[in-house]
Amino acid sequence: AEYMGCKDPSMSDVFKKKGEVEKVLPPSRVGGRCYAKVRMCDTQEAIEVSERDLQTVIPSEGGRVRVLRGEWKGHEAVVVKIDIDKFCLSADVYKNRYDSAAGTVRVAAFEYEDVCKVA
């Protein structure tokens, strides 16, 4: 499961709070946006949030992430270094998606939006 945060201040009860993405819903007929069903970490409430109102949660160094875009999409990785000035991080990506036993590859510059924290 991936953790996301809500970045829409008009949603004051969940603004800047973490939740776990349970399901990605198909694009709506109104506006064509995708929505996600998110279970809030603090209240366990399930809500639907537009993709534009979500932001990824980045763990500290040593934390696990899932790659969301690019060549390594779907693979898990361990954060090695975070560059807060460039809004990116480097990580050791598992070669066989979920298991480090097959080895890892160091990837130097994932943008924050390309990864998110894994539960």
Phi, psi and chi 1 to 4 in degrees:
 res  aa     phi    psi   chi1   chi2   chi3   chi4
   1 ALA       -  145.0      -      -      -      -
   2 GLU  -105.0  147.7  -67.9   86.8   20.2      -
   3 TYR  -100.9  137.1  -74.6  106.4      -      -
   4 MET  -132.8  160.1  -54.7  -62.9  -87.4      -
   5 GLY  -121.9  149.0      -      -      -      -
   6 CYS   -89.4  128.3 -176.3      -      -      -
   7 LYS  -109.6   12.4   63.0 -179.3 -176.3 -179.6
   8 ASP   -95.7  108.1 -177.9   -4.8      -      -
   9 PRO   -62.4  -20.7    6.1   -7.8      -      -
  10 SER   -70.7  -16.8   69.6      -      -      -
  11 MET   -96.9   64.8  -60.6  176.1   71.4      -
  12 SER   -57.6  -30.8   60.3      -      -      -
  13 ASP   -73.2  -17.5   51.8  -25.3      -      -
  14 VAL  -125.3    1.2  -65.5      -      -      -
  15 PHE   -57.6  127.5  178.1   58.3      -      -
  16 LYS    59.9   23.5  -70.2 -160.5  172.7 -164.7
  17 LYS  -106.2  152.9  -67.1 -171.7  178.2  176.1
  18 LYS   -89.8  147.7  -67.8 -179.2 -172.5  173.9
  19 GLY  -146.1  163.0      -      -      -      -
  20 GLU  -106.0  125.5 -176.1  176.4  -19.7      -
  21 VAL   -70.9  119.7  176.0      -      -      -
  22 GLU   -96.2  -33.3  -67.2 -174.5  -23.7      -
  23 LYS  -159.8  141.3 -176.7  176.8 -177.9 -179.3
  24 VAL   -99.2  124.8  176.7      -      -      -
  25 LEU   -92.8  148.9  -54.4  169.9      -      -
  26 PRO   -64.0  161.5   18.3  -24.9      -      -
  27 PRO   -55.6  140.5  -22.1   31.0      -      -
  28 SER   -76.7  160.4   69.8      -      -      -
  29 ARG   -73.5  -22.7  -63.2  178.0 -155.7  -93.8
  30 VAL  -100.1  109.7 -179.9      -      -      -
  31 GLY    85.8  -13.6      -      -      -      -
  32 GLY    66.3   18.8      -      -      -      -
  33 ARG   -87.0  149.5  -71.7 -165.5 -168.0  105.3
  34 CYS   -85.5  149.6  -72.7      -      -      -
  35 TYR  -124.5  158.9  -76.5   78.3      -      -
  36 ALA  -125.8  142.2      -      -      -      -
  37 LYS   -88.1  119.3 -179.3  178.9  177.6 -175.1
  38 VAL  -120.8  130.6  177.7      -      -      -
  39 ARG   -98.2  117.6  178.7  136.7  -22.4 -109.3
  40 MET   -68.4  136.8  -58.4  -50.1  -62.9      -
  41 CYS   -67.4  -38.0  -67.3      -      -      -
  42 ASP   -81.8  -35.3   57.9  -11.5      -      -
  43 THR  -110.1  -12.6   63.6      -      -      -
  44 GLN    65.7   10.4  -63.3  -57.5  -52.9      -
  45 GLU   -71.8  138.6  175.6 -173.1    9.9      -
  46 ALA   -97.2  127.8      -      -      -      -
  47 ILE  -132.2  160.4   61.6  170.9      -      -
  48 GLU  -106.1  129.6  -70.8 -177.4   10.7      -
  49 VAL  -131.5  137.6 -177.5      -      -      -
  50 SER   -65.0  145.6  168.0      -      -      -
  51 GLU   -57.7  -30.2   65.7  179.5  -25.3      -
  52 ARG   -71.6  -16.7   68.6  178.9  172.6   81.1
  53 ASP   -97.6    4.6  -65.3  -32.5      -      -
  54 LEU  -106.0  150.4  -67.3  173.8      -      -
  55 GLN  -136.3  151.2   61.8 -175.4   20.1      -
  56 THR   -73.0  152.5   57.4      -      -      -
  57 VAL  -103.4  126.9  173.1      -      -      -
  58 ILE  -104.9  124.1  -55.1  -62.6      -      -
  59 PRO   -77.1  172.1   30.9  -34.9      -      -
  60 SER   -75.7  172.4   56.3      -      -      -
  61 GLU   -56.5  135.3  -67.1  173.5    1.9      -
  62 GLY    95.7  -12.6      -      -      -      -
  63 GLY   -80.0  158.6      -      -      -      -
  64 ARG   -92.5  142.5  -69.4 -174.3  -40.1  133.9
  65 VAL  -132.7  161.0  -66.1      -      -      -
  66 ARG  -112.1  136.4  178.9  163.9  -65.0  125.2
  67 VAL   -80.1  128.0 -179.4      -      -      -
  68 LEU   -98.9  -22.6  -56.5  173.6      -      -
  69 ARG  -143.3  161.2  -65.1 -169.0  -78.4 -152.5
  70 GLY    88.9 -167.7      -      -      -      -
  71 GLU   -55.6  -34.8  174.9 -175.3   -1.7      -
  72 TRP  -101.1   18.4  -63.7  100.0      -      -
  73 LYS   -51.5  131.6 -179.9  179.0  179.4  179.6
  74 GLY    92.2  -14.7      -      -      -      -
  75 HIS   -84.0  150.9  -71.5 -108.6      -      -
  76 GLU   -94.3  158.4  -72.1 -167.7   11.1      -
  77 ALA  -152.9  166.1      -      -      -      -
  78 VAL  -115.5  128.2  175.6      -      -      -
  79 VAL   -68.0  127.8  176.2      -      -      -
  80 VAL   -99.2  -45.1  175.7      -      -      -
  81 LYS  -151.3  140.9 -175.4  173.4 -177.0 -165.5
  82 ILE  -112.8  129.0  -61.2  172.3      -      -
  83 ASP  -107.7   94.8 -174.3  -24.8      -      -
  84 ILE   -68.0  -23.7   57.9  173.3      -      -
  85 ASP   -74.2  -32.4  -64.8  -35.5      -      -
  86 LYS  -103.2    1.9  -65.0 -178.6 -179.8  176.7
  87 PHE    54.1   45.6  -57.7  100.7      -      -
  88 CYS  -145.7  172.6   66.2      -      -      -
  89 LEU  -146.2  159.4   58.3   90.1      -      -
  90 SER  -108.8  149.9   59.7      -      -      -
  91 ALA  -149.8  155.2      -      -      -      -
  92 ASP   -93.7  113.0  -71.1  -24.0      -      -
  93 VAL   -92.0  133.3  180.0      -      -      -
  94 TYR   -68.8  128.5  -60.3  161.5      -      -
  95 LYS   -64.8  -33.8  -73.1 -176.3  179.2  177.9
  96 ASN  -109.1   42.3   76.7  -10.4      -      -
  97 ARG    75.2  -63.4  -72.4 -164.4 -179.8 -113.3
  98 TYR  -119.3   -2.2  -52.1  109.2      -      -
  99 ASP  -130.6  123.2 -175.1    8.3      -      -
 100 SER   -76.1   -8.6   61.6      -      -      -
 101 ALA   -60.1  -30.0      -      -      -      -
 102 ALA   -81.9   -2.2      -      -      -      -
 103 GLY   101.6  173.0      -      -      -      -
 104 THR  -132.3  164.1   59.8      -      -      -
 105 VAL  -125.8  131.4  173.9      -      -      -
 106 ARG   -80.2  123.7  176.5   72.3   45.9   93.1
 107 VAL  -113.5  126.6  177.1      -      -      -
 108 ALA   -83.1  -29.7      -      -      -      -
 109 ALA  -144.4   82.3      -      -      -      -
 110 PHE   -88.2  130.8  -77.0  114.2      -      -
 111 GLU   -71.8  154.4  -67.2 -178.4   12.0      -
 112 TYR   -52.6  -39.2  -71.8  168.7      -      -
 113 GLU   -70.5  -13.3  -66.8   79.2   20.7      -
 114 ASP   -85.8  -10.1  -66.8  -18.9      -      -
 115 VAL  -139.8  161.8  -62.0      -      -      -
 116 CYS  -150.6  156.7   70.4      -      -      -
 117 LYS   -61.4  140.2 -177.2  176.6  178.9  177.7
 118 VAL  -103.6  139.8  176.3      -      -      -
 119 ALA   -68.5      -      -      -      -      -
